């Protein structure tokens, strides 16, 4: 993008360096305070580790960096102290990156796991997907690597509570990141990315094809002729919206036990209505797709709780109805964490952008979000409150009371409940669904 090629080359992490070998385990900083993040880099090539140590020298004030040659040395170091992030090569003799990160995942679940590898073969990438939070290719831009690690640490700070980690540890397994979503993201990141390639990826997932074609052919888009091509659907819907639908399809295809009390179909309809309204509220071309994706998956934590702890979650849902208490407040009382935090934790594991994770984590408590991108959080918060309120049969006064007016104002969003109700009504009609009034709720206007 107009940068000096020589400068760009210097900013790449070197793979071949003619420097003296490093010790099997070497600390880049001997004395650090408690606020400094501990990062472990693992590779079987000492030259690569030396190159990393050199180009990341400026980070010594904010990171304690440890460099380990091979998986066994890395595990020995992890026994000596906690790490915030592990960055591992994929292909290493004896214990490769996938095997190492599997052990880290099982033994140190609070440590974030990144793959930094020069090998982009499909089989290696697929093996890393279940155990790696993110996958980066070598050579990797220094700024990109630094940003990803800092973002990962920021995410850990957001979800630092022992309650969320302890509660998630009780679940048998978190669902894997949707493979189709990952493949679309990888294809879109190529310099020569084209809609035909992305459309071909979508076509490999029948459930996603059905949902995408249903969405693009709905009256909501008002197209004169029906669309039967996934490639054309991508063109009309936009790449980020396609990614959001791919993420949501993973959530809505999980097998939720009947005794959990959670209806996936109701969740699907609520999420889509919320996503459409959130994008409408945001009214921002740059942020609109992030808003849509965040709103599509803002309640994924409910599905995870219903799958992992069905009987207990059913009781929470009953209490939320019978006592007219907010579900996320009861979740905190019972589990020590809400569905918002559980969902954000999962999306962080899947490697979604921080603004989306924050919007999910704080859609009930937007004031806890960082000031980085308030409009994304505010739009999802407002849309969720309005759709929930309409579903519950609440009047405008009750809905307004649940909105964080100060936060919306800080994001330059002025509530317009009349217009928002009308938008939800139109969207519900286009989805050909009826917004149901919850049992026990006061009857009121509903679309």
N, C-alpha and C positions, 0 to 999 in steps of 0.2 A: 504493500500500500504506500509506495513512495519512499520507503526507508532505505538506507544505505545497505546494500547486500553484505558488505564487509562487517558493518556493525551488527547486522542480524546474525551473521555467522558466529561472531564472538559471543552472542547471547545464547547460543545453543549449548545444551549440556553435552560435553564431549563424550564420545564413545571410545575413540582411540587416542590415548594420551601417552606420550613418552616421558613419564615422570617416575620418580622412585616409588616402589611399592609401599603401600600403607601397612600398618600393623593389622592383624585380623580384626581387632576391635579398637577403635580410636575415638576418643572424645574430642570434640572441637572446642568445648568450653568446660573448664573444671569447676568453676564456681558460678552458680546461677541462683536467682531467688525463686520463690514459690510461684511467681506469676509467669515465669519463663516456660514455654512449651517444650516438651522433650520429643524429639523426632529421631527415629531410627531408620537409617538408610541401609539397604541390604543388596549386595551384588556379589557375584563370584569373581568379578574383574576388579582388581585393586586400582587399576588405572581409572576406571569409571568412577570409583569412590573418591579418588584423589581429585578428579575433575569436578565432581559435585561439591567437595569440600572447598575448592578454590572459588567456584562461581557463586557459592552461597555464603561466602565469607561475611558479607554485610549482615546476614541474618543472625550472627552470633549473639547480638544484643537481645534478641527476642526469642531465640530458640537455643536449646542445648541439643547439639547434633552429635549423634553417635553413628559410626560407620562400621558395619560388620561384614566380613567376607564370608558369605554363605549362610544358609539357614541355621545350621547347628550353632554357629557363633552368635547369631541373632537371638536364638532362644535362650542361650546362656545369659546374654545381656538382659533379656526381659525378666529373667529370674531375679536379677539384682535390683530392679527398680521399675516403676511404672512409666510407660510411654503414652503420649497422647496420639501419636501417629506413627505407623510403620509404612515405609515406602520400599517396595521390593521389586527386584527384577523378576521376570517370569521364568525364563529358562536358565536354570542353574543345575550343575551336576549333583547327583545324590538326592537332595531335597530341593525341588523346584519351588517357584513362587507360590503356586496354587497350594501345594502341600504345606508350605510354611504358614501361609495366611489362614489355612483351615485350622491349624493348631492354635494360631493367635486368636482366631474367632472363638474357638471352643474354650480356650484357657484364659484369655484376656478380652472378654467381649466389649469392654469399655474403650478399647484402643481402635482408632480408625485405621482402615487398611487400604492402601493405595498400591496399584501396580504401575511401575515405570519400566517399560520394556521396549526393546528395539524390534521385537518380533510381533507382527500383527496378524499372524495366521489365524484363521477362524477358529480352529480347534483350541488353540492356546487361549484365545480371548474367551471362548465359551467356558473353558475350565475355570477361568478367573472370575466369571460373573457371579457365581454363588458366594464367593468369599471376599471379593474386593468391593469396596465402596465406590472406587473410581478406577478407570484404566487410562493411563497416559502413555503416549508413544515417545520413544527416543529416536532422534534427538528432540528434546523438549525445551521450549522457550523458558528461560529462567523466570520471567515475570509470570508466566502461566503456572509453573510449578509452585512458585511462592504464593500466588493467589489461591490456588486450590488448597494448599496446606493451611493457609491462614483462614480460609473460608471453613474448612473442616474443623479447625479449632474453635472458630466462632460458633459453629453449630453445636459443638460439644458444650460450650458455655451456656447456650440457650437451653439445652437439655441436660444440664449438669446434675440435676437432682438424683439422689440415690433412689427415690421412690420410683421414678420412671424406669431406671435401669433394673431395679429389683423386680418390678412388675413385668417388664418385657422378658426377663429371664425365666419367668414362670410359664411363658407361652412355649409350646412345643417347638414351633418354628415360625419365623416371619416369612411371608411369601417372597419369592424371588422377583427381582425387577423384570418387568415384561420384556421378553426377548425382542419382540417386534418394536417396542419403544426404543430399545437400545440400538437396534439395527437402523431405524429411521434417523436417530440422532447421529450415528456414525456416518451414514450416507450424506446427511445434510451438512456435515462438517467438512466434506471434501471441497477442494477448490473448483472441481468440475461437476459439482452436484447438479442433478437434473431431476425434474418432476417425474420423468418416466421411471428412473431407478427407484425413487421413493414409492411411486405407485406400484411397482413390481413387488416391493417388500410388503406393502399393505395387502396385496393380493394373495400372499402366502398365508394370511391369517383370516380364515373364513368368518369368524365371529366379528373381527374388526371390519372386514369388507361390508358385512351386513349392516353394522351400526353406522359406518361412514355413509353408505348409500342411503340409508334411512334418514340420516340427518340432512344430507345435501338435497334430498328430494322432498323434504318436508315443506309445507307451505311457508315456513319461517323465511326461507330464502327466495321464494316466489319465482323460481326458474320457469321459463316458458316450456322447455322440453326436459323430460326426465333424463337423468345422468345414470349410466350403467357402467362407467369406467372409473376404476379407482384413481387413475392418473388425473382425470378431469375433476374428480371429487377433491383431490389434494389441491388442485389449482383454485377451485372455488372456496374451499374451506380454509385454506392456509395451513402451512406446515405446523405451526405451534398448536393450532386447534386439533389437527390430526394426532399430534403427540399427546395432547391432553385426553383425547378419546381413547388412545391406546393404553394410557395409564389407567383410566377409569375401567376399561374392559377387564383388566386384571382384577380389580377390586370386585366387580360385579359377577365374576365367574367363580369366585371362591365358594366352597361348600359350607354354608352357614347352618349349624344344627337347628332343627325345628324348635327345640326348647329354649333357644336364645331369645326369642321374642322379637327378633329384628327381621324386617322384610327387605330383601335386597331390591325388589322392584320399587318399593317406596323410596329407598335410598337412591336408586338410579334416577327416578323422576325428580326427587328433591335436588340432587346434585346438578342435573342438567338445567333445571329452572334457575338454580342459584348461579350457575356459571353464566348463563345468558344475561341474567340481571346484573351480575357483577361486572361483566364486560360493558354493558350499557351504562352503568353508573360511572365506571372509570372514564369512559369517553376519551380514551387515550390510545392512539395508534401504536405508540411505542411499547406501552405496558399492557395493552389489551389482551394479548395472547397469554402472557404470564398470569394475568388475572383469571382468564378463562380456565387455564390448566389448574391453578390453585383451587378454584371453586369446584371444579369437577372432582377433585380428590380431597376436599377439605374434611370430609367425614370418614375417611378410610380407617381411622382409628376405631370407629364404632364396629366396623366389620371385623377388624383384628380381635377386638375384645369379645365380640360375639362368637367368633370361631374358637378362640383360645379358652375362654371362661364362660361358656354359654349359660349354665344354670345361674351363676352369680350375676351375669349381665342382665338376664331376664328379670331378676329381682330389682335391679337398678332401674330398668325401664318401667316396671310396674310402679315403683316408688315415684318416679318422675311424673307419671300420669296421675296417680292417686293423690299425691301431696302437692301437685302443681309446682314442683320444684324443677329448676333447670337441670338437665341431665348432666352437664359437665360438672356442676357443683356436687351432685351426688356421687359422681365417679371419683372425684377427689376424696370424698369422705370414705368411700369403700376401698378404692384401689391405691390412693395416694397420688394418682395422676389421672388426667382426663383423656378422653378420646382424641382431643386436639393434640396433646403432647405425644401420645402413642403414634398417631398418624404422622406427625412431623418427624418423629424418630425413624419410622419406616422410610419415609421419603428421603430423609438424609442418608440412610443406608443405601437407597437406590441412586444417590448422587444427583438429586435434583438441585436446581439453583437455589441459593439461600433466600431470595425474595419469596419464592414459592413455599419453601419450608417454613419461613416466618409467618406467612399468611395463614398457613394451616395451623401452626402452633398457637397463634394468637387471634384466631377469628372470633373467639369469645372475649378475649382480654387484649384488645389492640394496643392499649397503653403500655404493655410490656414489650412491644416490638421496638427494634432499633429505629433510628431516624433515617435509615438508608433509603427506603422507598415506601413511604407511608401510604401512597395512593393504592398500591397493590393490596396491602393489609386492610385498609379502610374499605375498599370496594367489596372485598370478600366478606368482611364483617357485616357491612350494611345489607348486602344481598342475603346472607344467611339469616339475619334477624328478620328481614321482611318476609322471606318465603316461609320461615318457621312460624311467624306471626299469622300470616294468612292461613296456613295449614291448621293452626290452633284455633282459628276463628276470632283472633284478637282484633280490637278496634285500633284506630290510629294512635290513640293515646297510649295504649299498652305497648304497641310496637315502638313508639318513639321513646318510651321509658327504657327500653332495652338497648337503644342505640347509644354509642359513646359519642355524644355531640361534640365534645371538645376535640377528640381525635379526628373526627370527620372534618371539622373546621380546619385543623392543622394540615389536612390533606386537600383542602380547598374543595370539599364536597358538601353541598347543601342538601339536606334531606328534602325530597319531594314525594311524599308517600302516595299522593293521589296518582301521580304519573307512574310511580314504581308499581303500584297495584295494577294499573292498566297494562303495564308491560308484562307483568306476570300472567295476567289473564290472557293476553294475546299469545304469549309463549306457550301456556298450557294448552290453549286451543290448537296451536300448531303441532304440539307433541301428541295431540289427540288423547290427552289424559285428563282426568278430573282430579283436582287438588282436594284430597279428602280431609275432612275435619276430624281431628283426633278424638277418640272417645273420652268423655269426661270434660271436654273443653266447652267453653261457652260458645253458643252459635253466633256467628257473625258473618261478615262479608267474606266470601271465598270464591275463587275463580274455578 
